[in-house]
Amino acid sequence: MLPMRCSRALAKCRYSTKARRELISRYSGEFPDKLLTRKQKVPTHMYIANSEAAQRIDQYLKPHLQKSRCETVLEINPGAGHFTRQLLDKETQFKRIILLESLEHFMPRLQELHTLYPERVKVQQGDFINLWKLVYMDKMDGGTRTPDLLLDVPQKDFSDDVNMLVFGAVGSYPFFKHLINSLIFQTSLYNLGRCEMILAIPPPIYIHLTCTNEIGYLIYRSTSVLFQILFEHQFIAKVPREDFLPQQTVYSPTKGSKLGKVRSINPEYLYLVKFAPRRNLHELVQPQDLPALWFFIKQNFVSRRNRIIPNMEKWVPGCGPRLIISPHGAESVTPTYPEDLPQKLPQYSSQSTSMSLRNYYPGINIYTQFGDLRPSQTLTLFSQFRQWTEYGESSFLASLENALLKLETATDEQNLEDVVTLPEEDDADPEELHEEETSSPSKSREKASS
């Protein structure tokens, strides 16, 4: 008789084989084998598996789509076209549907839709989720990959209504960092307008982007602060992870994991969420000051032990008293979506709120840390700093100029990402938080050159 441990392992193996066969039997006519035969940690590219799942998602989105006046929709990786059919049924609303597919396997079927609807459906093969890589390669060789991929996207002024809606399922953390950088440096996607995105994403990514400082500094980092300042966001619903391909490996927390409490939240679901750049963003921060805001937040959230007054005095000596003895009263912020009750939000995530330039932190002293500030309070502090007469001659601008110069002279893909993210002390390990495979700089260079 086999030992109990071996019997369980054998049963698990047999179950996995049986489940895999059932998956292949059900979906092999529509999906390539590589999406069916192997589970992944958190796949960066995901596909809606069947029409029933697409219909459920469409029901969740109906109240949100009814409020939208946008006539253009872009679907990321439509795959077998299950959700595309839901979009096609909304003929009076969506006059143009752009389908961007990364896998060659699905192109013949999608081209058939273009043949049926030549004026309404535009189909292109390209990797929208790795848009940041295309931007980098264009920068290196002067190519036009990015504008070619976004050729059919309508252009509007930033202060106008959204230029398009984007639907898809995304498990790539660098994708969201690229969206932030696109807004900050006014390049790539958000150079064409304020597109609104409705995405299914893994819970750890959404929690990281929308958490408050109450969760702790391992999760509440510069990316969290920047995202909440730049974007309005809304949680819509939880959708079963099994409705998407490829399947995901079961999360098993490692001993001593600092992030287990986040990684273990709703692993059997994806979060269906909506977000768009703030319409009044350029009223809060002038476009030419956005890189300074980015650098201010990146630098000051490098360590969870960074204290506000000592850090600020490195740039403007003697500024501490004016921060402590502030005559200003604090202006409160209000929820962007008042109908969304906080108790119905995912654990550790926060409500989207308005941003204020007068949301002063109460009772600041020499021990107050940057991690004590909410996003709106961080924006207020930057606005104060920007208005000081010493700002124009401060060492901050020299440091900012040096960082931007490094962005321009980054020699490979890995260095570019390192410069953009300014790795943070005590920061969450991306592989542990988002289960993305990390590679060494040498491997990244090989990948970039291939």
C-alpha positions in Angstrom: 0.0 0.0 0.0 1.3 3.5 -0.9 2.0 5.9 2.0 -0.8 8.5 2.6 1.3 11.3 1.2 2.1 9.5 -2.0 -1.6 8.5 -2.4 -2.6 12.1 -2.2 0.0 13.3 -4.6 -1.1 10.5 -7.1 -4.7 11.5 -6.7 -3.9 15.2 -7.3 -1.9 14.2 -10.4 -4.7 12.1 -11.8 -7.2 14.9 -11.0 -5.0 17.5 -12.7 -4.7 15.3 -15.8 -8.5 14.7 -15.9 -9.2 18.4 -15.5 -6.8 19.2 -18.2 -8.4 16.7 -20.6 -11.8 18.2 -19.9 -10.5 21.7 -20.5 -8.9 20.6 -23.8 -12.1 18.8 -24.8 -14.2 21.8 -24.2 -12.1 24.6 -25.6 -9.6 23.1 -28.1 -11.8 24.1 -31.1 -11.4 27.8 -30.2 -8.2 28.2 -28.2 -4.6 27.2 -28.9 -3.1 24.4 -26.8 -0.7 26.7 -24.9 -3.7 28.4 -23.2 -5.2 25.0 -22.2 -2.4 22.6 -21.3 -0.5 24.6 -18.6 -1.5 26.7 -15.7 0.4 29.9 -15.0 1.0 32.0 -11.9 -0.7 35.3 -12.9 -0.8 35.4 -16.7 -0.3 38.8 -18.2 -2.7 38.1 -21.1 -6.1 36.5 -20.4 -9.1 35.6 -22.5 -12.8 35.2 -21.7 -13.4 31.5 -22.0 -17.0 31.2 -23.1 -20.1 33.1 -24.1 -21.8 32.5 -20.7 -19.0 34.4 -19.0 -19.2 37.2 -21.5 -22.9 37.6 -20.9 -22.4 37.8 -17.1 -19.7 40.4 -17.6 -22.0 42.3 -19.9 -24.7 42.4 -17.3 -22.3 43.9 -14.7 -21.3 46.6 -17.2 -24.8 47.6 -18.4 -25.3 50.4 -15.8 -21.9 51.8 -16.6 -22.2 51.7 -20.3 -25.6 53.4 -20.2 -23.9 56.5 -18.7 -21.3 56.6 -21.4 -21.6 58.6 -24.6 -18.4 57.2 -26.1 -18.8 55.7 -29.6 -15.5 53.9 -29.9 -14.4 50.8 -28.0 -11.1 48.9 -28.0 -11.0 45.3 -26.9 -7.7 43.9 -25.7 -7.1 40.3 -26.9 -10.7 39.5 -28.0 -9.6 35.9 -28.7 -12.5 33.7 -29.7 -14.7 36.8 -29.8 -17.2 36.0 -27.0 -17.3 39.5 -25.5 -16.9 41.0 -29.0 -20.4 39.7 -29.8 -21.8 41.6 -26.8 -20.2 44.8 -28.2 -21.5 44.1 -31.7 -25.1 43.9 -30.3 -24.8 47.5 -29.1 -24.9 48.9 -32.6 -26.6 52.2 -31.6 -23.9 53.0 -29.0 -20.6 51.7 -30.4 -20.0 52.9 -33.9 -16.4 51.7 -34.1 -14.9 48.6 -32.5 -11.1 48.2 -32.5 -9.9 44.6 -31.9 -6.2 44.3 -30.9 -5.1 40.7 -30.7 -1.6 39.5 -29.7 -1.9 35.8 -30.8 -1.8 34.9 -34.5 -4.1 31.9 -33.7 -7.2 34.1 -33.4 -6.6 36.4 -36.4 -8.5 34.5 -39.1 -11.7 34.5 -37.0 -11.3 38.2 -36.1 -10.7 39.1 -39.7 -14.0 37.4 -40.6 -15.7 40.0 -38.3 -14.0 42.8 -40.2 -15.2 41.3 -43.5 -18.8 41.2 -42.1 -18.5 44.8 -40.6 -15.8 46.5 -42.7 -16.7 50.0 -41.5 -17.4 49.3 -37.9 -14.9 46.6 -36.9 -11.1 47.3 -37.2 -8.7 44.4 -36.6 -5.0 44.5 -35.9 -2.4 42.1 -34.5 -0.4 43.7 -31.7 0.4 43.5 -28.0 -1.4 46.3 -26.3 -0.6 45.0 -22.8 3.1 45.3 -23.6 2.7 48.8 -25.0 5.5 50.1 -22.9 7.9 47.8 -24.7 6.8 49.1 -28.0 7.4 52.7 -26.8 10.9 51.7 -25.7 11.8 50.0 -29.0 10.5 53.0 -30.9 12.7 55.2 -28.8 15.7 53.0 -29.5 15.4 52.8 -33.3 13.1 55.7 -34.2 10.3 53.2 -35.2 6.6 53.8 -35.4 5.3 50.7 -33.7 3.2 52.6 -31.1 1.5 55.0 -33.4 0.9 52.2 -35.9 -0.8 50.1 -33.2 -3.0 53.1 -32.1 -3.7 54.2 -35.6 -7.5 53.7 -35.4 -7.8 55.4 -31.9 -9.7 58.7 -32.1 -8.0 61.8 -30.7 -9.6 64.3 -28.4 -8.4 67.1 -26.1 -7.6 66.0 -22.5 -10.4 68.1 -21.1 -13.0 66.6 -23.4 -15.1 63.5 -22.8 -13.2 60.2 -23.0 -12.0 59.4 -26.5 -12.7 55.6 -26.2 -13.5 52.7 -23.9 -11.0 49.9 -23.4 -12.1 46.4 -22.4 -10.0 43.4 -21.5 -8.4 41.2 -18.9 -4.9 42.2 -17.8 -2.5 40.6 -15.3 0.5 42.7 -16.1 1.8 45.1 -13.4 4.1 47.0 -15.8 1.1 47.7 -17.9 -0.4 49.9 -15.2 2.9 51.5 -14.5 3.1 52.4 -18.2 -0.4 54.1 -17.9 0.9 56.2 -15.1 4.1 57.2 -17.1 1.9 57.9 -20.2 0.0 60.5 -18.2 3.0 61.9 -16.5 5.1 62.4 -19.7 2.1 62.9 -22.0 3.2 60.1 -24.4 1.8 57.0 -25.9 -1.9 56.1 -25.2 -2.9 59.2 -23.1 -1.4 61.6 -25.6 -4.5 60.8 -27.7 -7.1 61.6 -25.0 -8.6 60.4 -21.7 -9.6 56.8 -22.6 -11.6 55.0 -19.9 -10.7 51.4 -19.1 -12.9 48.6 -17.8 -10.6 45.7 -17.0 -10.6 42.4 -15.2 -7.5 42.3 -13.1 -6.0 40.2 -10.3 -7.0 41.3 -6.8 -3.4 42.0 -5.6 -2.8 44.5 -8.4 -6.0 46.4 -7.7 -5.4 46.4 -4.0 -1.9 47.8 -4.5 -3.1 50.6 -6.8 -6.1 51.6 -4.6 -5.1 50.9 -1.0 -4.7 53.4 1.8 -1.7 53.8 4.0 -3.5 51.8 6.7 -2.4 48.6 5.0 1.3 49.3 5.7 4.2 50.6 3.6 5.0 47.3 1.9 1.8 47.7 -0.2 1.1 51.5 0.0 3.9 52.8 -2.2 4.6 55.5 -4.7 2.7 53.7 -7.4 -0.4 53.6 -5.2 -0.1 57.4 -4.5 0.4 58.3 -8.1 -2.4 56.1 -9.4 -4.9 57.6 -7.0 -3.9 61.2 -7.8 -4.0 60.7 -11.5 -7.1 58.4 -11.9 -10.6 58.1 -10.8 -11.4 54.4 -10.1 -14.4 52.3 -9.3 -14.8 48.6 -8.3 -17.6 47.0 -10.3 -17.8 43.2 -9.4 -15.9 40.0 -8.7 -15.8 37.6 -11.6 -14.8 34.0 -11.4 -11.2 33.3 -12.4 -12.3 30.1 -14.0 -14.1 32.2 -16.6 -10.7 33.1 -18.1 -7.9 31.3 -19.9 -5.2 30.3 -19.3 -5.9 28.8 -15.9 -4.0 30.0 -12.8 -2.0 27.9 -10.4 -3.4 27.7 -6.8 -1.8 30.2 -4.5 0.2 28.6 -1.7 1.5 31.1 0.8 5.2 30.7 1.7 6.4 30.6 5.2 7.2 34.1 6.5 5.6 35.8 3.5 5.0 39.5 4.4 2.4 39.8 1.7 0.3 36.7 2.3 -2.6 38.7 3.6 -2.9 40.4 0.3 -2.1 37.5 -2.0 -4.7 35.3 -0.3 -7.6 37.7 -0.9 -10.1 36.3 -3.4 -7.5 34.3 -5.5 -10.5 32.5 -7.1 -11.7 35.8 -8.6 -10.6 38.7 -10.9 -11.8 42.2 -10.0 -13.9 44.0 -12.7 -12.9 47.6 -12.3 -13.3 50.9 -14.1 -10.8 53.8 -14.2 -10.0 56.9 -16.2 -7.7 59.9 -15.9 -9.2 62.8 -13.9 -10.7 65.4 -16.2 -9.4 68.2 -14.0 -5.9 66.7 -13.7 -4.2 69.6 -15.6 -6.0 72.1 -13.3 -4.6 70.3 -10.3 -1.1 70.1 -11.8 0.1 71.9 -14.8 1.2 69.5 -17.6 4.8 70.8 -17.4 4.8 70.1 -13.6 3.7 66.4 -13.9 7.3 65.1 -14.2 8.2 67.1 -11.0 5.2 65.6 -9.2 6.2 62.1 -10.3 9.8 62.6 -9.1 8.7 64.2 -5.8 6.6 61.2 -5.0 9.1 58.6 -6.2 12.0 60.2 -4.2 10.1 60.6 -1.0 8.5 57.2 -1.0 11.9 55.4 -1.5 11.9 54.4 2.2 9.1 54.0 4.6 11.3 55.8 7.2 11.5 59.0 5.2 10.3 61.9 7.3 8.7 64.9 5.6 10.5 67.9 7.2 14.1 66.5 7.1 13.6 65.5 3.5 12.1 68.8 2.4 14.9 70.7 4.2 17.4 69.0 1.9 15.8 70.9 -1.0 14.7 74.1 0.9 16.8 74.5 4.1 14.8 75.9 7.0 11.4 75.2 5.5 10.3 73.1 8.5 8.7 75.9 10.6 6.4 77.0 7.7 5.1 73.4 7.4 4.6 73.0 11.2 3.0 76.5 11.7 0.7 76.3 8.7 -2.1 78.9 8.9 -4.3 77.0 6.4 -7.4 75.0 7.3 -7.7 71.6 5.8 -10.1 71.1 2.9 -11.8 67.7 2.9 -12.2 65.5 -0.2 -15.4 63.9 -1.3 -16.1 60.4 -2.9 -16.1 60.3 -6.7 -18.9 57.7 -6.6 -21.0 58.4 -3.5 -23.3 55.5 -4.3 -20.4 53.0 -3.7 -20.5 52.1 0.0 -17.0 51.6 1.5 -18.1 48.3 3.2 -18.9 46.8 -0.3 -15.4 47.5 -1.6 -12.7 44.7 -1.6 -10.6 44.4 1.5 -7.8 47.1 1.9 -9.0 49.0 -1.2 -10.2 52.6 -0.9 -13.0 54.7 -2.4 -12.0 57.0 -5.2 -12.1 60.6 -4.0 -11.7 64.1 -5.4 -8.2 65.7 -5.1 -7.6 69.0 -3.4 -4.6 71.4 -3.3 -5.7 72.4 0.3 -6.0 69.0 1.9 -3.3 69.7 4.5 -2.1 67.0 6.9 -3.2 68.0 10.4 -0.5 68.4 13.1 2.6 67.8 11.0 5.8 67.6 13.0 9.4 66.5 12.6 8.5 62.9 13.0 5.7 62.8 10.4 6.5 60.4 7.6 5.6 60.5 4.0 3.7 57.3 4.4 1.4 59.0 6.8 0.0 61.1 4.0 -3.0 60.2 1.9 -2.7 60.8 -1.9 -4.6 64.1 -1.7 -2.4 65.3 1.2 0.7 64.3 -0.8 -0.6 66.4 -3.8 -1.2 69.3 -1.4 2.4 69.1 0.0 3.8 69.1 -3.6 1.6 72.1 -4.5 3.0 74.0 -1.4 6.5 73.1 -2.4 6.0 74.2 -6.0 4.7 77.6 -4.8 7.7 78.4 -2.6 10.0 81.1 -4.0 13.0 78.9 -3.3 11.6 76.1 -5.6 13.2 77.6 -8.8 16.7 77.5 -7.3 16.4 74.3 -5.2 18.5 71.2 -5.7 15.3 69.3 -6.4 15.2 70.6 -10.0 18.8 69.5 -10.6 18.0 66.0 -9.3 14.8 66.0 -11.5 16.8 67.0 -14.5 19.4 64.3 -13.8 16.6 61.6 -13.5 15.0 62.7 -16.8 18.4 62.6 -18.5 18.8 59.0 -17.3 15.4 58.2 -18.9 16.7 59.6 -22.2 20.0 57.7 -22.1 18.8 54.3 -20.7 20.7 51.7 -22.7 18.4 48.7 -22.5 14.9 47.6 -21.5 15.9 46.7 -17.9 17.7 49.9 -17.2 14.7 51.9 -18.6 12.3 50.1 -16.1 14.8 50.6 -13.2 15.0 54.4 -13.9 11.3 54.8 -14.3 10.4 52.9 -11.1 13.3 54.1 -8.9 13.3 50.8 -6.8 12.1 51.5 -3.3 13.6 50.4 0.0 11.4 47.9 1.8 9.2 47.7 -1.4 7.1 44.7 -2.2 8.8 42.1 -4.3 6.9 42.2 -7.6 7.1 38.4 -8.0 5.6 37.9 -4.5 2.9 40.5 -4.9 1.8 40.0 -8.5 3.3 36.5 -9.2 5.2 37.8 -12.3 8.4 36.1 -13.3 11.3 38.4 -12.9 14.5 38.1 -15.0 18.1 39.2 -14.6 19.3 42.3 -16.5 21.3 40.0 -18.9 18.1 38.0 -19.7 16.2 41.2 -20.3 18.9 42.4 -22.7 18.7 39.1 -24.6 14.9 39.4 -24.7 15.0 43.0 -25.9 17.5 42.2 -28.6 15.6 39.1 -29.9 
